[in-house]
Amino acid sequence: MNNHVISKTGVRVSKDYRDNVIVDKASPALKKKALLPRETYNRGNVKGLSRLGSENSEDIKSWNLFRALQLKNNMKKYYDMFGVEDNCERVLFWGLDPDTGEFDKNLKSILDKIEPPHLWTIQQTEPDVVIIGNKTLIFNESKLGKPDVNIDAWNRKDNFSDKHELYKNNSEKYFKKKFVDNFSVDAKRFYQLMRNYIVGSNLAERLNKKFYLVALVSKENKAASGLSHREEFELFCSNLKDSTRCHLLTWDQFGY
């Protein structure tokens, strides 16, 4: 009996998302993530299955990598890739503590200021992986997607609404004037990176730690613009007042 389904687009999806998980399959955080309505396919022959079961799930790939590094006390391998010296204290996945499944209170407090719940009624930002060290705070934005295609990497399809005004106001502290003046275009192009940078910087200031933003990408596809992920990331960095703590890594550097 097959334990997976091939979607109409040719993607293999496990009937039980845990078949995709290599480490700590029973984590409360994983279960909470998998049961969210937005994490369930709602059409086609994969309807009702968890998106975490997809062979292209960057969430599961991120979990397998960083949860393993955490449990093996081997986060130094990650730190060394971009020259950071620190010791890992905690790791959050989608804002959740992997042992309890609870959303981090400090992160929630920051989000509530930048993304007020009465405006962000569907979903606030969920950073892929947050690594909290003794001295540093790292937001890791993972990007995978289907190989050999141009994917919606960090951009937003829809236009901004009034609720994004707080992001524009916050961007003035971290981004160059040209970016702020052209916010409706540039922030839309680099939407996920922009949100991670602003939320992460605010959280780092709250915790009195040094902030880093790391993009973890696949070499097998490109951004929707047609540029490589590295080229797209470098364009994003060129809009920052200080981009020295922004780094790009690829999945193959970890053996994937």
C-alpha positions in Angstrom: 0.0 0.0 0.0 1.4 3.4 -1.0 2.1 5.8 1.8 2.1 8.8 -0.5 0.1 10.5 -3.2 1.5 12.1 -6.4 -0.3 15.4 -6.9 -1.5 16.6 -10.3 1.6 18.7 -10.6 3.8 15.7 -10.0 4.8 16.4 -6.4 5.1 13.5 -4.0 3.0 14.1 -0.8 3.2 11.7 2.1 -0.2 10.7 3.6 1.4 11.0 7.0 3.6 14.1 7.2 5.7 12.4 9.9 7.1 10.1 7.2 8.9 13.3 6.0 10.4 13.9 9.4 13.8 12.6 10.3 14.1 13.8 13.9 11.7 14.4 16.8 8.6 13.3 15.0 6.4 13.7 18.1 7.3 17.3 18.7 4.2 19.4 19.8 5.4 22.2 17.6 5.3 20.0 14.5 1.9 18.7 15.4 0.5 22.2 15.9 2.0 23.4 12.6 0.6 20.4 10.7 -2.9 20.8 12.0 -3.3 24.5 10.9 -6.0 24.8 8.2 -3.6 26.8 6.0 -1.2 23.9 6.2 -3.7 21.4 4.7 -4.3 21.0 1.0 -7.9 21.9 0.1 -8.2 20.6 -3.5 -7.2 17.9 -5.9 -6.1 14.4 -5.1 -4.0 15.6 -2.1 -7.0 17.3 -0.4 -6.9 16.9 3.3 -3.2 16.0 3.4 -0.7 18.2 5.3 1.6 20.4 3.2 4.3 19.3 5.6 4.1 15.9 3.7 5.3 17.5 0.4 8.7 16.4 -0.8 9.3 20.1 -1.5 8.3 21.3 2.0 10.9 23.8 3.1 9.3 23.7 6.6 10.1 20.0 7.1 13.6 20.4 5.5 14.3 23.3 7.9 13.0 21.2 10.8 15.1 18.2 9.9 18.3 20.3 9.6 18.0 22.7 12.5 16.3 20.4 15.0 19.0 17.8 14.4 21.8 20.5 14.9 20.1 21.6 18.1 19.6 18.1 19.6 23.1 17.1 18.7 24.5 20.3 20.2 26.1 21.0 16.8 24.9 24.5 16.0 28.5 25.6 15.8 28.5 24.1 12.3 25.9 26.6 11.3 27.5 29.5 13.1 30.9 28.8 11.4 29.4 29.1 8.0 29.2 32.9 8.3 31.8 33.6 11.0 29.7 33.9 14.1 31.0 32.8 17.5 28.2 32.0 19.9 26.5 29.2 21.9 22.9 28.3 21.1 20.4 28.7 23.9 17.1 28.0 22.2 15.7 27.5 18.7 12.1 28.4 17.6 10.4 26.9 14.6 7.6 29.2 13.2 7.8 31.1 16.5 7.1 27.8 18.4 9.1 26.2 21.1 9.8 22.6 19.8 9.4 21.0 23.2 6.2 22.7 24.3 4.5 24.0 21.1 4.0 27.4 22.7 4.6 30.6 20.7 7.5 32.6 22.1 6.1 35.5 24.3 8.8 38.0 23.4 8.4 37.4 19.7 4.6 37.7 20.1 5.0 41.0 21.9 7.1 42.4 19.0 4.7 41.1 16.4 1.7 42.7 18.2 3.3 46.1 17.9 4.2 45.8 14.2 1.4 43.5 13.1 -1.5 44.4 15.4 -3.8 41.3 15.8 -6.9 43.4 14.9 -5.4 44.1 11.5 -3.5 40.9 10.9 -6.5 38.7 11.6 -5.5 35.7 9.4 -1.8 35.3 10.1 1.1 37.2 11.7 4.7 36.6 10.5 6.0 33.1 11.4 9.9 33.2 11.0 11.0 29.9 9.7 13.8 29.3 12.2 14.9 31.6 15.0 18.2 30.8 16.7 18.7 32.5 20.0 22.3 32.4 21.3 24.1 34.0 24.2 25.1 37.0 22.2 23.2 36.7 18.9 19.7 36.4 17.4 19.5 34.8 14.0 16.4 34.8 11.8 16.7 32.1 9.2 14.5 32.5 6.1 14.4 29.2 4.2 13.5 28.9 0.6 13.2 25.7 -1.4 10.5 25.2 -3.9 10.3 23.0 -7.0 13.6 22.5 -8.8 14.4 24.1 -12.2 11.7 26.8 -12.0 11.4 30.4 -11.1 9.7 30.6 -7.7 8.0 33.3 -5.7 11.0 33.6 -3.4 10.6 36.6 -1.1 8.1 38.7 -3.0 4.4 39.5 -2.3 1.8 39.1 -5.0 -0.8 41.4 -3.6 -0.6 45.2 -3.2 -0.1 46.6 0.3 -3.0 47.8 2.4 -3.2 50.2 5.3 -2.0 47.6 7.8 1.5 47.7 6.1 2.0 51.3 7.1 3.7 50.2 10.3 6.2 48.3 8.3 6.9 51.4 6.2 7.4 53.5 9.4 9.7 50.9 10.9 11.7 50.6 7.6 13.0 54.2 8.0 15.3 53.0 10.8 16.9 50.2 8.8 16.5 50.9 5.1 17.9 53.7 2.8 15.6 56.6 1.9 15.2 55.3 -1.7 13.7 52.1 -0.4 11.3 53.9 1.9 10.2 56.3 -0.8 9.6 53.4 -3.2 8.1 51.2 -0.4 5.1 50.0 -2.4 7.4 48.5 -5.1 10.6 47.5 -3.4 9.2 46.2 -0.1 6.7 44.2 -2.1 9.6 42.6 -4.1 11.5 41.7 -0.9 8.5 41.3 1.3 9.5 38.3 3.3 13.1 39.4 3.8 11.9 42.9 4.8 9.5 41.6 7.4 12.1 39.2 8.9 14.7 42.0 9.1 12.4 44.4 10.8 10.8 42.0 13.2 14.2 40.3 14.0 15.9 43.6 14.6 13.2 44.7 17.0 13.4 41.4 18.8 17.2 41.5 19.1 17.0 45.0 20.6 14.5 43.7 23.1 16.8 40.8 24.1 20.0 42.9 23.9 21.5 40.7 21.3 23.2 41.2 17.9 20.9 40.5 15.0 21.7 38.4 11.9 19.5 37.6 8.9 20.3 34.4 7.0 18.7 33.3 3.8 18.9 29.6 3.1 18.1 28.8 -0.6 18.2 26.0 -3.2 20.7 26.3 -6.0 18.2 24.3 -8.2 15.8 27.2 -8.8 15.7 31.0 -9.2 13.7 33.9 -7.9 10.5 35.0 -9.8 12.5 37.9 -11.2 14.7 35.4 -13.1 17.8 36.4 -11.1 19.6 33.8 -9.0 18.7 33.8 -5.3 22.1 35.3 -4.5 21.6 38.2 -7.0 18.1 38.8 -5.6 19.4 38.7 -2.1 22.2 41.1 -2.8 19.7 43.6 -4.3 17.8 43.4 -1.1 20.9 44.0 1.0 21.8 47.0 -1.1 18.7 48.7 0.3 19.8 48.4 3.9 21.8 51.0 5.8 23.9 48.1 7.3 23.9 44.8 5.5 27.0 43.4 7.1 25.0 40.9 9.2 23.0 39.5 6.2 24.2 36.2 4.8 23.1 33.7 2.1 23.6 29.9 2.4 22.6 27.0 0.2 21.0 23.7 1.1 23.9 21.8 -0.5 26.3 23.3 2.0 24.6 21.1 4.6 24.7 18.0 2.4 21.1 18.2 0.9 
